[in-house]
């Protein structure tokens, strides 16, 4: 599974992007479950956020959803944090 997170917005407006390929990871099933939950809660178009908040584009194997602070689900927040940390 290929997971990409793109974060835009924020106070400084700096874009950040990271990717993780779970193919050879020992915890791949955890990644897959988290990614599916995050996708299920996403939207097909960018939701309204808050001033200086972050907007996220989550892509898993070619399927893209959008999310924004402060309305992220716990699963979305966990996946985003994990991808941005480990995919950097």
PAGU-624840 format. One record per atom (N, C-alpha, C, CB): x, y, z; residue in three letters. Coordinates in steps of 0.1 Angstrom, whole numbers, plus 5000, padded with zeros to 4 digits. Each point is the difference from the previous one (the first is absolute). Glycine has a CB too. Example, Ala and Ser with C-alpha at 12.3 -4.5 7.8 and 13.67 -1.06 7.14 Angstrom:
// PAGU-624840
513249435078ALA 499150125000ALA 500950125000ALA 498149885012ALA 501550234981SER 500950115000SER 499250115008SER 501249944978SER 
// end
This chain:
// PAGU-624840
500949885000UNK 499150125000UNK 500950125000UNK 498149885012UNK 501550224980UNK 500850124999UNK 499150125006UNK 501349924979UNK 499250145031UNK 499350115007UNK 500850134999UNK 499049835016UNK 500250274979UNK 500650144999UNK 499250105008UNK 501049944977UNK 499650155030UNK 499350105007UNK 500650144996UNK 499549855020UNK 499750244976UNK 500450134996UNK 499350105009UNK 500449934976UNK 500450155031UNK 499450105010UNK 500350144994UNK 500349845020UNK 498650244980UNK 500250144995UNK 499350095011UNK 500049934975UNK 500250205023UNK 499450105009UNK 500950025012UNK 497849934993UNK 501650105018UNK 500750045012UNK 500450145000UNK 500849775002UNK 499750285009UNK 500450145001UNK 501050054990UNK 499649985024UNK 501449934974UNK 501150044990UNK 499749964986UNK 501649985018UNK 497449934980UNK 499649964987UNK 501049914993UNK 498850214998UNK 502049725010UNK 501049914995UNK 499449864997UNK 501850135012UNK 498449824976UNK 499549874996UNK 500949895005UNK 498850104980UNK 500749795024UNK 500849895004UNK 499449874994UNK 500750125022UNK 500149794974UNK 499549884993UNK 500949895004UNK 499050134981UNK 500449755021UNK 500849885003UNK 499349884995UNK 501050115021UNK 499749784977UNK 499549884994UNK 500549885008UNK 499750114977UNK 499549785024UNK 500549885006UNK 499549884991UNK 500050115023UNK 500949804974UNK 499649884993UNK 500049895011UNK 500950084977UNK 498049865025UNK 499949905011UNK 500349864996UNK 498350145010UNK 502149844978UNK 500249874994UNK 500949915009UNK 499750104977UNK 501449955027UNK 501049925008UNK 500050035015UNK 501449994979UNK 497650085026UNK 500050045014UNK 499449885008UNK 499850254994UNK 500849725017UNK 499449905009UNK 498750035006UNK 502349945005UNK 497450194996UNK 498750045006UNK 499050054989UNK 501250065021UNK 499049884967UNK 499150044988UNK 498549995003UNK 501949934985UNK 497749965022UNK 498549995003UNK 499550115008UNK 500349764999UNK 500550305010UNK 499650115008UNK 499850134991UNK 501249905021UNK 499850124970UNK 499950114991UNK 498849994991UNK 502550015000UNK 497249874995UNK 498949984991UNK 498750035007UNK 501349824988UNK 498550135025UNK 498850025007UNK 499850155003UNK 500249785010UNK 500950294994UNK 499950145003UNK 499750084987UNK 501649975019UNK 499049994970UNK 499850074987UNK 498549994996UNK 502449964993UNK 497149925008UNK 498649984996UNK 499050085008UNK 500649774993UNK 499750245020UNK 499150085009UNK 500150154997UNK 500349835018UNK 501050214979UNK 500250144996UNK 499350044987UNK 502249995013UNK 497949924977UNK 499350024988UNK 498550015001UNK 501949884989UNK 497550035019UNK 498649995002UNK 499450135006UNK 500249755003UNK 500650325005UNK 499650125006UNK 500350134992UNK 500349885022UNK 500450104967UNK 500450124992UNK 498950054991UNK 502349915001UNK 498050204993UNK 499050064990UNK 500650004986UNK 499050145018UNK 500249864972UNK 500550004986UNK 500550144996UNK 498449824995UNK 501250295012UNK 500550134997UNK 500550065013UNK 498450034980UNK 502450075019UNK 500550075012UNK 499050065009UNK 502150044987UNK 497849925025UNK 499050065009UNK 500550145005UNK 499249775007UNK 499850314998UNK 500450135005UNK 500749985013UNK 498050114990UNK 503149965012UNK 500849995012UNK 499950125008UNK 501649854988UNK 499450185020UNK 500050125008UNK 501250094996UNK 498949875020UNK 501150264982UNK 501150084997UNK 501349945005UNK 498550204999UNK 502549804993UNK 501349955004UNK 500049855004UNK 500650235007UNK 498449704990UNK 499949865002UNK 500649924989UNK 498050035014UNK 502349844988UNK 500649924990UNK 498949934992UNK 502049975014UNK 498250014973UNK 499249924991UNK 500949884996UNK 498650204992UNK 500749685007UNK 500849884997UNK 499349934988UNK 500749985024UNK 500249964968UNK 499749924989UNK 500649865003UNK 499850204983UNK 499349705018UNK 500549875004UNK 499749914988UNK 499650035025UNK 501549914969UNK 499949914989UNK 500549865003UNK 500250204985UNK 498949705013UNK 500449875003UNK 499749924987UNK 499550025025UNK 501649924969UNK 499949934988UNK 499150064989UNK 500349805014UNK 500050334984UNK 499350084990UNK 498650065004UNK 501249854984UNK 498350115027UNK 498750065005UNK 500350125009UNK 498949774998UNK 500650344999UNK 500350125008UNK 498750065007UNK 501850054984UNK 498449985029UNK 499050075008UNK 500650135006UNK 498849785005UNK 500450315000UNK 500450125006UNK 499550015014UNK 500150114977UNK 500749965031UNK 499650035014UNK 500650135004UNK 499849755006UNK 499750315005UNK 500550135005UNK 499950005015UNK 499450114979UNK 501649965027UNK 499950045014UNK 498850095003UNK 502549975003UNK 496850035007UNK 500249915012UNK 499149874999UNK 500650205014UNK 498949774975UNK 499049894998UNK 500649874996UNK 498350184995UNK 502949795009UNK 500649874996UNK 499549905010UNK 502050114991UNK 497849775004UNK 499649895009UNK 501349955006UNK 498049934986UNK 501949995025UNK 501249955007UNK 500949914990UNK 498750015022UNK 500649924970UNK 500749914990UNK 500750094990UNK 498349825003UNK 501150284992UNK 500650094990UNK 501350075007UNK 497850044988UNK 502050015024UNK 501150065007UNK 501149915002UNK 498450155012UNK 501349724992UNK 501149905002UNK 500749974987UNK 498749915019UNK 500650074970UNK 500649974987UNK 500950114995UNK 498149854995UNK 501350275006UNK 500850124995UNK 501350025008UNK 497850114994UNK 502149885019UNK 501250015009UNK 501049894996UNK 498650105019UNK 500949784980UNK 500949894997UNK 500750014987UNK 498649865014UNK 500750184975UNK 500550024987UNK 501050115000UNK 497949914990UNK 501750215015UNK 500950115000UNK 501349975008UNK 498050154998UNK 501949775012UNK 501249975008UNK 500949894993UNK 498750065021UNK 500749834975UNK 500849894995UNK 500350024985UNK 499049855017UNK 500250234976UNK 500250014986UNK 500950124996UNK 497849904997UNK 502750175013UNK 500850124997UNK 501449964995UNK 498850125018UNK 
// end
